Amino acid sequence: MPDAPAAEPTETVDEPIATTDGRVPGRRGLATRQRLVECTAELLVATPWRSIKVIDIAREAGTSPATFYQYFENVEAVITVLAEELVEGAGVPAGLIDGDWSEAASWDTAVAVAEGFMAYWERNRAVLRVVELTTVEGDLRFQGLRVRALNAVTVTLARVIAEQSGSSGSPAGADPMAAAGTLIAMLAQVAGHRYGFEFWGIRTAALVDSQARLLHWAVTGRPAPEGATVPGADVRPPRTGPVVGGGAAAARAPKGSPARG
């Protein structure tokens, strides 16, 4: 289920980045800190986050653990910085949602939203995996970041649904926020399990097509235009087992698994 939307944030002035002892780093110090963040992001792609040690990050960044501790208290502190960037990045899919939903352009907008959310998740997959796991475990810090990241897109979609449906309401439900929360939960879950779907032979294009149709219907109250489809979303017979060597799932699967053949 989607987390409850966060309250609208009040405008604040960004505080300067400080070291762990309170000093404000100069240009070289900021560059070192940024390199530590980027190396952590790279390690998260292939390494479970609880297996990453400070010495691993320092080695990857070409520096020492002592330097790491000048900027971060522990590995979780670096991941928190990466998770904060999810909130900023959510403005991209929110901007797509706030597009043109007129009858002539609505299908293209729905496809752009589905593709844009998938791309947002893919860019941040390694960090989102940590956020999702720690949220389930009850970590309030990461839960709050997840809420803030999805809040921008949920609130924007709710407003668009309300504007398009008017007093008649959306076919997805009378409460625009409930409809938007349900749709955003769908987008998040599908994006998070994209490679599992591909393992079973379901193309990403077909996922985008299905999500675009549901978005289009929920926002406009109309079915997708006749003949509209996402390229590559061709009809295939039902699968009863994994597709050996199929798509991106094969590239990501461990050696020896069914997806690698």
Sine and cosine of phi, psi and omega as CSV:
sin_phi,cos_phi,sin_psi,cos_psi,sin_omega,cos_omega
0.00,0.00,0.55,-0.84,0.00,-1.00
-0.95,0.32,0.52,-0.85,0.07,-1.00
-0.93,0.36,0.41,-0.91,0.04,-1.00
-0.90,0.44,0.60,-0.80,-0.02,-1.00
-0.90,0.44,0.59,-0.81,0.02,-1.00
-0.99,0.15,0.37,-0.93,0.06,-1.00
-0.93,0.36,0.44,-0.90,0.01,-1.00
-0.88,0.47,0.79,-0.61,-0.05,-1.00
-0.95,0.31,0.55,-0.84,0.11,-0.99
-0.99,0.10,0.44,-0.90,-0.05,-1.00
-0.95,0.32,0.75,-0.66,0.00,-1.00
-0.75,-0.66,0.34,-0.94,0.06,-1.00
-1.00,-0.08,0.81,-0.58,-0.02,-1.00
-0.87,0.50,0.74,-0.67,0.05,-1.00
-0.99,0.14,0.55,-0.84,0.01,-1.00
-0.91,0.41,0.56,-0.83,0.05,-1.00
-0.91,0.41,0.71,-0.71,-0.01,-1.00
-0.81,-0.58,0.40,-0.91,0.09,-1.00
-0.97,0.22,0.09,-1.00,-0.04,-1.00
-0.91,0.41,-0.34,0.94,0.05,-1.00
-0.99,-0.17,0.21,0.98,0.11,-0.99
1.00,-0.06,-0.09,1.00,0.01,-1.00
-0.97,0.23,0.45,-0.90,0.07,-1.00
-0.99,-0.11,0.89,-0.46,-0.06,-1.00
-0.95,0.31,0.45,-0.89,0.07,-1.00
-0.99,0.11,-0.25,-0.97,-0.07,-1.00
-0.88,0.47,-0.71,0.71,-0.01,-1.00
-0.91,0.41,-0.63,0.78,0.01,-1.00
-0.90,0.43,-0.66,0.75,0.03,-1.00
-0.91,0.42,-0.60,0.80,0.03,-1.00
-0.91,0.41,-0.64,0.77,0.04,-1.00
-0.90,0.43,-0.71,0.70,0.01,-1.00
-0.86,0.50,-0.70,0.72,0.00,-1.00
-0.90,0.44,-0.61,0.80,0.03,-1.00
-0.91,0.42,-0.61,0.79,0.05,-1.00
-0.90,0.43,-0.64,0.77,0.03,-1.00
-0.91,0.42,-0.73,0.69,-0.03,-1.00
-0.90,0.43,-0.64,0.77,0.01,-1.00
-0.92,0.38,-0.58,0.82,0.08,-1.00
-0.89,0.45,-0.68,0.73,0.03,-1.00
-0.87,0.49,-0.65,0.76,0.01,-1.00
-0.91,0.41,-0.65,0.76,0.01,-1.00
-0.92,0.40,-0.56,0.83,-0.02,-1.00
-0.91,0.42,-0.40,0.92,-0.04,-1.00
-0.89,0.46,-0.64,0.77,-0.11,-0.99
-0.88,-0.48,-0.02,1.00,-0.09,-1.00
-0.80,-0.59,0.76,-0.65,0.10,-0.99
-0.83,0.56,0.69,-0.72,-0.18,-0.98
-0.89,0.45,-0.51,0.86,0.00,-1.00
-0.96,0.27,-0.19,0.98,0.05,-1.00
-1.00,-0.03,-0.16,0.99,-0.02,-1.00
-0.99,0.15,0.79,-0.61,0.01,-1.00
-0.95,-0.32,0.35,-0.94,0.03,-1.00
-0.83,0.56,-0.66,0.76,-0.03,-1.00
-0.90,0.43,-0.52,0.85,0.04,-1.00
-0.91,0.42,-0.71,0.71,-0.01,-1.00
-0.91,0.40,-0.70,0.72,-0.01,-1.00
-0.89,0.46,-0.67,0.74,0.01,-1.00
-0.90,0.44,-0.68,0.73,0.00,-1.00
-0.89,0.45,-0.56,0.83,-0.03,-1.00
-1.00,0.07,-0.08,1.00,0.00,-1.00
0.95,0.30,0.53,0.85,0.01,-1.00
-0.69,-0.73,-0.29,-0.96,-0.09,-1.00
-0.90,-0.44,0.36,-0.93,0.09,-1.00
-0.84,0.55,-0.58,0.82,0.02,-1.00
-0.87,0.49,-0.64,0.77,0.04,-1.00
-0.92,0.38,-0.65,0.76,0.05,-1.00
-0.81,0.58,-0.74,0.68,-0.08,-1.00
-0.94,0.34,-0.18,0.98,0.13,-0.99
-0.94,0.34,-0.44,0.90,-0.12,-0.99
-0.92,-0.39,-0.44,0.90,-0.05,-1.00
-0.65,-0.76,0.57,-0.82,0.01,-1.00
-0.97,0.24,-0.55,0.84,-0.04,-1.00
-0.27,-0.96,-0.03,-1.00,-0.02,-1.00
-0.91,0.42,-0.62,0.78,-0.01,-1.00
-0.87,0.50,-0.55,0.83,0.00,-1.00
-0.90,0.44,-0.60,0.80,0.04,-1.00
-0.94,0.35,-0.67,0.74,-0.01,-1.00
-0.90,0.44,-0.55,0.83,0.06,-1.00
-0.89,0.47,-0.63,0.78,0.05,-1.00
-0.88,0.47,-0.70,0.71,0.03,-1.00
-0.89,0.46,-0.63,0.78,0.00,-1.00
-0.93,0.38,-0.56,0.83,0.06,-1.00
-0.87,0.49,-0.55,0.84,-0.01,-1.00
-0.93,0.37,-0.37,0.93,0.07,-1.00
-0.88,0.47,-0.60,0.80,-0.02,-1.00
-0.90,0.44,-0.70,0.72,0.02,-1.00
-0.91,0.41,-0.66,0.75,-0.03,-1.00
-0.93,0.38,-0.37,0.93,-0.02,-1.00
-0.92,0.40,-0.26,0.97,0.04,-1.00
-0.90,0.43,-0.43,0.90,-0.02,-1.00
-0.93,0.37,-0.83,0.56,0.05,-1.00
-0.90,0.44,-0.52,0.86,0.05,-1.00
-0.89,0.45,-0.63,0.77,0.04,-1.00
-0.90,0.43,-0.58,0.81,0.05,-1.00
-0.92,0.40,-0.64,0.77,0.03,-1.00
-0.88,0.47,-0.57,0.82,-0.04,-1.00
-0.99,0.11,0.60,0.80,-0.06,-1.00
-0.99,-0.11,-0.41,-0.91,-0.08,-1.00
-1.00,-0.02,0.93,-0.37,0.00,-1.00
-0.96,-0.28,0.36,0.93,0.09,-1.00
-0.91,0.41,0.31,-0.95,-0.09,-1.00
-0.85,0.52,-0.55,0.83,-0.04,-1.00
-0.96,0.27,-0.44,0.90,-0.13,-0.99
-0.89,-0.46,-0.10,0.99,-0.17,-0.98
-0.88,0.48,-0.62,0.78,0.00,-1.00
-0.90,0.43,-0.71,0.70,0.02,-1.00
-0.88,0.48,-0.61,0.79,0.03,-1.00
-0.92,0.40,-0.69,0.72,0.01,-1.00
-0.88,0.48,-0.68,0.74,0.03,-1.00
-0.90,0.43,-0.68,0.74,0.00,-1.00
-0.88,0.47,-0.62,0.78,0.03,-1.00
-0.91,0.42,-0.74,0.67,-0.01,-1.00
-0.88,0.47,-0.70,0.72,0.02,-1.00
-0.93,0.37,-0.65,0.76,-0.03,-1.00
-0.91,0.41,-0.64,0.77,0.03,-1.00
-0.93,0.37,-0.63,0.77,0.05,-1.00
-0.88,0.47,-0.67,0.75,0.00,-1.00
-0.92,0.39,-0.65,0.76,0.05,-1.00
-0.86,0.51,-0.71,0.71,0.00,-1.00
-0.91,0.41,-0.64,0.77,-0.03,-1.00
-0.92,0.40,-0.65,0.76,0.02,-1.00
-0.88,0.48,-0.53,0.85,-0.10,-0.99
-0.91,-0.42,0.33,0.94,-0.14,-0.99
-0.82,0.58,-0.72,0.70,-0.08,-1.00
-0.89,0.46,-0.69,0.73,-0.01,-1.00
-0.96,0.29,-0.65,0.76,0.01,-1.00
-0.89,0.46,-0.54,0.84,0.05,-1.00
-0.87,0.49,-0.66,0.75,0.03,-1.00
-0.92,0.38,-0.70,0.71,-0.01,-1.00
-0.87,0.49,-0.70,0.72,0.00,-1.00
-0.89,0.45,-0.70,0.71,-0.03,-1.00
-0.90,0.44,-0.75,0.66,-0.04,-1.00
-0.93,0.36,-0.49,0.87,0.07,-1.00
-0.91,0.41,-0.70,0.71,0.04,-1.00
-0.87,0.49,-0.58,0.81,-0.01,-1.00
-0.97,0.23,-0.14,0.99,0.07,-1.00
1.00,-0.08,0.27,0.96,0.04,-1.00
-0.96,0.29,0.93,-0.37,-0.11,-0.99
-0.93,0.37,-0.49,0.87,0.02,-1.00
-0.89,0.46,-0.78,0.62,-0.03,-1.00
-0.96,0.29,-0.52,0.86,0.07,-1.00
-0.88,0.47,-0.67,0.74,0.03,-1.00
-0.90,0.44,-0.63,0.78,0.03,-1.00
-0.92,0.40,-0.62,0.79,0.03,-1.00
-0.90,0.44,-0.69,0.72,0.02,-1.00
-0.86,0.50,-0.72,0.70,-0.02,-1.00
-0.91,0.42,-0.61,0.79,-0.02,-1.00
-0.91,0.41,-0.67,0.74,-0.04,-1.00
-1.00,0.08,-0.27,0.96,-0.03,-1.00
-0.89,0.46,-0.67,0.74,-0.06,-1.00
-0.87,0.49,-0.71,0.71,-0.03,-1.00
-0.96,0.28,-0.58,0.82,-0.01,-1.00
-0.92,0.38,-0.74,0.68,-0.01,-1.00
-0.90,0.44,-0.65,0.76,0.02,-1.00
-0.90,0.44,-0.71,0.71,0.00,-1.00
-0.90,0.43,-0.64,0.77,0.02,-1.00
-0.88,0.48,-0.67,0.74,0.01,-1.00
-0.90,0.43,-0.69,0.72,0.00,-1.00
-0.89,0.45,-0.68,0.74,0.02,-1.00
-0.88,0.48,-0.70,0.72,0.00,-1.00
-0.89,0.46,-0.66,0.75,-0.01,-1.00
-0.92,0.40,-0.65,0.76,-0.07,-1.00
-0.98,0.22,-0.57,0.82,-0.10,-0.99
-1.00,0.03,-0.46,0.89,0.00,-1.00
0.89,0.46,-0.54,-0.84,-0.07,-1.00
-0.96,0.30,-0.33,0.95,-0.02,-1.00
-0.96,0.29,-0.38,0.92,0.00,-1.00
0.99,0.13,0.34,-0.94,0.01,-1.00
-0.99,0.16,0.53,-0.85,0.11,-0.99
-0.90,0.44,-0.24,0.97,0.03,-1.00
-1.00,0.07,-0.09,1.00,0.02,-1.00
0.56,-0.83,0.43,-0.90,-0.05,-1.00
-0.96,0.30,-0.48,0.88,-0.03,-1.00
-1.00,-0.05,0.94,-0.35,-0.02,-1.00
-0.85,0.53,-0.58,0.82,-0.01,-1.00
-0.93,0.36,-0.61,0.79,0.04,-1.00
-0.92,0.39,-0.68,0.73,0.02,-1.00
-0.90,0.44,-0.70,0.71,0.00,-1.00
-0.90,0.44,-0.68,0.73,0.01,-1.00
-0.88,0.48,-0.63,0.78,0.03,-1.00
-0.91,0.42,-0.69,0.72,-0.02,-1.00
-0.92,0.38,-0.65,0.76,0.01,-1.00
-0.93,0.38,-0.61,0.80,0.08,-1.00
-0.88,0.48,-0.64,0.77,0.06,-1.00
-0.87,0.49,-0.76,0.65,-0.02,-1.00
-0.87,0.50,-0.67,0.74,-0.03,-1.00
-0.92,0.40,-0.70,0.71,-0.03,-1.00
-0.92,0.39,-0.68,0.73,0.00,-1.00
-0.91,0.42,-0.70,0.72,0.02,-1.00
-0.89,0.45,-0.64,0.77,-0.01,-1.00
-0.92,0.39,-0.47,0.88,-0.04,-1.00
-0.94,-0.33,0.35,0.94,-0.06,-1.00
-0.79,0.61,-0.73,0.68,-0.09,-1.00
-0.97,0.25,-0.39,0.92,0.15,-0.99
-0.92,0.39,-0.66,0.75,0.07,-1.00
-0.88,0.47,-0.70,0.72,-0.01,-1.00
-0.90,0.44,-0.55,0.83,0.04,-1.00
-0.86,0.50,-0.52,0.86,0.03,-1.00
-1.00,-0.06,0.21,0.98,0.11,-0.99
1.00,0.08,0.22,0.98,0.01,-1.00
-1.00,-0.06,0.92,-0.40,-0.06,-1.00
-0.92,0.39,0.53,-0.85,0.07,-1.00
-0.87,0.50,-0.60,0.80,0.03,-1.00
-0.86,0.50,-0.60,0.80,0.02,-1.00
-0.93,0.36,-0.59,0.81,0.07,-1.00
-0.90,0.44,-0.71,0.71,0.02,-1.00
-0.88,0.48,-0.68,0.73,0.00,-1.00
-0.87,0.49,-0.72,0.69,-0.01,-1.00
-0.90,0.44,-0.69,0.72,-0.01,-1.00
-0.92,0.39,-0.63,0.77,0.02,-1.00
-0.88,0.47,-0.63,0.78,0.00,-1.00
-0.91,0.42,-0.67,0.75,0.02,-1.00
-0.93,0.38,-0.66,0.75,0.06,-1.00
-0.88,0.48,-0.73,0.68,-0.03,-1.00
-0.87,0.50,-0.71,0.70,0.01,-1.00
-0.90,0.43,-0.70,0.71,-0.05,-1.00
-0.92,0.39,-0.60,0.80,-0.06,-1.00
-0.99,0.15,-0.73,0.69,-0.15,-0.99
-0.99,-0.13,-0.35,0.94,-0.09,-1.00
0.98,0.18,0.11,0.99,-0.01,-1.00
-0.90,-0.44,0.51,-0.86,0.14,-0.99
-0.94,0.35,0.24,-0.97,0.07,-1.00
-0.87,0.49,0.52,-0.85,0.00,-1.00
-0.84,0.54,0.54,-0.84,0.00,-1.00
-0.86,0.52,0.77,-0.64,0.01,-1.00
1.00,0.07,-0.12,0.99,0.00,-1.00
-0.95,0.30,0.69,-0.72,0.05,-1.00
-0.31,-0.95,0.43,-0.91,0.09,-1.00
-0.99,0.11,0.78,-0.63,0.02,-1.00
-0.80,0.61,0.75,-0.66,0.01,-1.00
1.00,-0.08,-0.11,0.99,-0.02,-1.00
-1.00,-0.02,0.77,0.64,-0.05,-1.00
-0.96,0.27,0.40,-0.92,-0.02,-1.00
-0.98,0.20,0.70,-0.71,0.03,-1.00
-0.76,-0.65,0.37,-0.93,0.05,-1.00
-0.92,0.39,0.42,-0.91,0.00,-1.00
-0.85,0.53,0.60,-0.80,0.06,-1.00
-0.99,-0.12,0.59,-0.81,0.08,-1.00
-0.90,-0.45,0.03,1.00,0.01,-1.00
-0.32,-0.95,0.12,-0.99,-0.02,-1.00
-0.90,0.43,0.48,-0.88,0.04,-1.00
-1.00,-0.05,0.95,-0.30,-0.09,-1.00
-0.89,0.46,0.81,-0.58,0.03,-1.00
0.95,0.31,0.35,0.94,-0.10,-0.99
-0.99,0.12,0.82,-0.57,0.24,-0.97
0.82,0.58,-0.48,-0.87,-0.04,-1.00
-0.92,0.39,-0.39,0.92,0.01,-1.00
-0.87,0.49,-0.59,0.81,0.00,-1.00
-0.91,0.40,-0.62,0.78,-0.02,-1.00
-0.92,0.38,-0.49,0.87,-0.07,-1.00
-1.00,-0.07,-0.29,0.96,-0.08,-1.00
-0.96,0.29,0.57,-0.82,0.04,-1.00
-0.89,0.46,0.44,-0.90,0.06,-1.00
-0.87,0.50,0.67,-0.75,0.03,-1.00
1.00,-0.04,-0.18,0.98,0.02,-1.00
-0.98,0.17,0.31,-0.95,-0.02,-1.00
-0.84,0.55,-0.55,0.84,-0.05,-1.00
-0.94,0.33,-0.32,0.95,0.02,-1.00
-1.00,-0.10,-0.12,0.99,0.03,-1.00
0.98,0.20,0.00,0.00,0.00,0.00
